Amino acid sequence: MNIPVQPAQPDPLTRREFCAYACQAASLLTAGTFAACSGSSTSPSSTNAPPLSAVSGTVSGRTISVTIDGASALAAVGSAATVQTSLGTFLISRTAQDSFSALTAICTHEQCTVSGFASNQFVCPCHGSRFTTAGAVANGPATRSLQSYATQFANGVLTFAV
């Protein structure tokens, strides 16, 4: 007489064992995701730019005025700062003794506020986009320049209209 033999069944997992394995798998997946992102040239760790100083500005209509004196963060050629007003946040750089650039501080990649300055470039803290003091993209992921505004400088006051 032949008795059919059932294949051996593995012991079922307990709820505790299942949860432990599921958590381990999720942890490994998460660690792999972070490792993949950390080497990206667009990760926040690639920004490493000192934050910009802030200067005060006043608004009259659509015109912003910034007083520049010897104590200002914009006193020296090559310096840069932000000015935050009711019209928005702007990046200001002193490109020559009597010349300045004024740019929007909103990154064209994902609308983060650009807040760093290194090697004569504005740096976005979110994904590392870099912009020249004229607003052109120096390094992506941004593909469009920052909006720039015409500036005037007279009697120690920088003005630009937005």
C-alpha positions as CSV (number, residue, x, y, z in Angstrom):
1,M,0.0,0.0,0.0
2,N,1.4,3.4,-1.0
3,I,0.8,6.2,1.3
4,P,1.3,9.6,-0.4
5,V,4.0,11.7,1.2
6,Q,3.3,15.4,1.7
7,P,6.3,17.6,1.1
8,A,7.4,19.3,4.4
9,Q,6.0,22.7,4.8
10,P,8.2,25.4,6.4
11,D,7.0,26.6,9.8
12,P,4.9,29.7,9.3
13,L,6.4,33.0,10.4
14,T,5.1,34.5,13.6
15,R,3.7,38.0,13.4
16,R,6.8,39.2,15.3
17,E,9.2,37.6,12.9
18,F,7.3,38.9,9.9
19,C,7.4,42.5,11.3
20,A,11.1,42.2,12.1
21,Y,12.0,41.0,8.5
22,A,9.8,43.8,7.0
23,C,11.5,46.5,9.1
24,Q,14.9,45.2,8.1
25,A,14.0,45.2,4.4
26,A,12.6,48.8,4.7
27,S,15.7,49.9,6.5
28,L,18.0,48.5,3.8
29,L,15.9,50.1,1.0
30,T,16.0,53.5,2.8
31,A,19.8,53.3,3.4
32,G,20.3,52.5,-0.3
33,T,18.2,55.5,-1.3
34,F,20.2,57.8,0.9
35,A,23.5,56.4,-0.4
36,A,22.4,56.9,-3.9
37,C,21.4,60.5,-3.3
38,S,24.4,61.5,-1.3
39,G,26.7,61.1,-4.3
40,S,24.6,63.3,-6.5
41,S,26.0,66.6,-7.7
42,T,22.6,68.1,-6.9
43,S,22.4,67.0,-3.3
44,P,22.4,69.8,-0.6
45,S,25.7,68.5,0.7
46,S,27.3,69.8,-2.5
47,T,26.4,73.4,-1.8
48,N,28.9,74.2,1.0
49,A,28.5,77.9,0.5
50,P,28.6,80.4,3.4
51,P,25.3,82.2,3.9
52,L,24.9,85.7,2.5
53,S,24.8,88.7,4.8
54,A,21.5,90.7,4.8
55,V,21.2,94.4,4.1
56,S,18.3,96.7,4.7
57,G,16.2,98.1,1.9
58,T,13.3,100.4,1.6
59,V,10.4,100.2,-0.9
60,S,8.7,103.0,-2.7
61,G,6.1,101.8,-5.2
62,R,8.1,99.2,-7.2
63,T,11.5,100.7,-6.5
64,I,13.9,99.3,-3.9
65,S,16.6,101.5,-2.3
66,V,19.6,100.2,-0.4
67,T,22.1,102.5,1.3
68,I,25.7,101.5,0.8
69,D,28.3,103.0,3.2
70,G,31.7,101.9,4.5
71,A,30.0,99.6,7.1
72,S,27.7,97.9,4.6
73,A,28.1,94.2,3.7
74,L,28.3,95.6,0.1
75,A,31.1,98.1,0.8
76,A,33.8,96.1,-1.1
77,V,33.9,95.2,-4.8
78,G,33.2,91.4,-5.1
79,S,30.9,91.4,-2.0
80,A,27.3,90.2,-2.1
81,A,24.2,90.3,0.2
82,T,20.5,89.7,0.3
83,V,17.8,92.3,0.7
84,Q,14.4,91.2,1.9
85,T,11.5,93.5,1.2
86,S,7.7,93.4,0.8
87,L,8.3,92.9,-2.9
88,G,10.5,89.8,-2.4
89,T,14.0,88.7,-1.6
90,F,16.8,89.9,-3.9
91,L,20.5,89.1,-4.4
92,I,22.8,92.1,-4.6
93,S,26.5,91.9,-5.7
94,R,29.0,94.7,-6.1
95,T,30.6,94.1,-9.4
96,A,32.8,97.3,-9.6
97,Q,33.3,100.4,-7.5
98,D,30.1,102.0,-8.9
99,S,28.3,98.9,-10.4
100,F,26.0,96.4,-8.8
101,S,23.8,93.6,-10.0
102,A,20.3,92.9,-8.5
103,L,18.7,89.5,-9.0
104,T,15.7,87.6,-7.8
105,A,16.7,85.2,-5.0
106,I,14.2,82.6,-6.2
107,C,16.0,79.6,-7.9
108,T,14.7,78.7,-11.3
109,H,15.0,75.0,-10.6
110,E,12.5,74.4,-7.8
111,Q,11.9,77.9,-6.4
112,C,14.1,77.6,-3.3
113,T,15.5,80.9,-2.0
114,V,19.2,81.2,-3.0
115,S,21.1,82.1,0.1
116,G,24.8,81.2,-0.3
117,F,27.7,82.9,-2.0
118,A,31.0,81.2,-2.8
119,S,33.7,81.7,-5.5
120,N,31.9,84.7,-6.8
121,Q,28.7,82.7,-7.4
122,F,25.3,82.6,-5.8
123,V,24.5,79.1,-4.5
124,C,21.0,77.5,-4.0
125,P,21.0,75.4,-0.8
126,C,18.3,73.0,-2.0
127,H,20.0,71.3,-5.0
128,G,23.3,73.1,-5.5
129,S,22.6,75.2,-8.5
130,R,25.1,78.0,-8.9
131,F,24.6,81.3,-10.6
132,T,27.0,84.1,-11.7
133,T,26.6,87.6,-10.3
134,A,24.9,88.4,-13.6
135,G,22.3,85.7,-12.9
136,A,23.5,83.2,-15.5
137,V,23.5,79.4,-14.6
138,A,27.0,78.4,-13.8
139,N,26.1,74.9,-12.7
140,G,22.7,73.1,-12.7
141,P,20.3,71.5,-12.1
142,A,18.8,74.9,-12.8
143,T,18.6,75.6,-16.6
144,R,17.3,79.2,-16.6
145,S,19.0,82.3,-15.4
146,L,17.8,84.3,-12.3
147,Q,15.8,87.4,-13.2
148,S,17.9,90.5,-13.2
149,Y,17.0,94.1,-12.6
150,A,18.7,97.3,-13.9
151,T,20.5,99.1,-11.1
152,Q,21.5,102.7,-10.5
153,F,24.0,103.9,-7.9
154,A,24.4,107.5,-6.9
155,N,25.3,109.3,-3.6
156,G,25.7,106.0,-1.8
157,V,22.3,104.7,-2.6
158,L,21.6,101.7,-4.9
159,T,18.2,101.6,-6.5
160,F,16.4,99.1,-8.7
161,A,12.8,98.6,-9.9
162,V,11.0,95.3,-9.9
